[in-house]
Amino acid sequence: MTKPVTGVLFDVDGTLVDSVYLHTTAWWQAFRQYGHDVGSARIHRAIGMGSDKILDHLLGSGEGGGRDTGDDDALRAAHDSLYATKWTSLRRLPGAQKLLETCADRGLRNVLATSASKPELGALLRCLDADAVIDTVTSADDAGESKPAPDIVEVALRRSRLDAGEVVFVGDSVWDVKAAGALSIPCIGLTSGGLCAAELLDHGAATVYADPQDLLDHLDEALTTAFRVALTSA
């Protein structure tokens, strides 16, 4: 490795837990309830943003004479209720638990930095069943803005007392890549959330793997590549 790494920041939805398409369906149903016909493909590509961002992204901004935002709270509540009915369908992605355990065994601190709300995060943590090897957990409720803003990542660094120069971020969406990039943190992308490797690389991911198991199988290579790309870009 070209420099030491002491911590790994992880997104959760689509990165450690197979939940992206459950979110997509829940948002699609919520939009339909309130008269918005938004295609599933567009919704899928927006997953990874928090609910403070996703409505403006998909429906347009409510500022300057734009859409009526009066239903926004109800839309978010509808998504949350619909998604909650799917929690029993949550599954860890291949290798997720073992990846966290291996990082901890190596002395790396596992930090979860997610745009999920606290109730959603509770369900995700139960699914992961890896509390003993997770050092720090942050959620959308801990930050002013969700991804792609770097607020959640900044909170995660502060709480874990890690420096941006000694961590990598692992995520599955372009919003993860952008949030990490805003703090010059190298991002390892995973395609387990449904995006292709080329798109993640185009947005700044240092390297890309299929899922947590693939990353675990190539962990030394991934960490070395991430920091080499970061140093080259500096």
Secondary structure, 3 states (H helix, E strand, C coil): CCCCCCEEEECCECCCECCHHHHHHHHHHHHHHCCCCCCHHHHHHHCCCCHHHHHHHHHCCCCCCCCCCCCHHHHHHHHHHHHHCCHHHCCECCCHHHHHHHHHHCCCEEEEECCCCHHHHHHHHHHHCCHHHCCEEECHHHCCCCCCCCHHHHHHHHHHCCCHHHEEEEECCHHHHHHHHCCCCCEEEEHHHCCCHHHHHHCCCCEEECCHHHHHHCHHHHHHHHHHHHHHHC
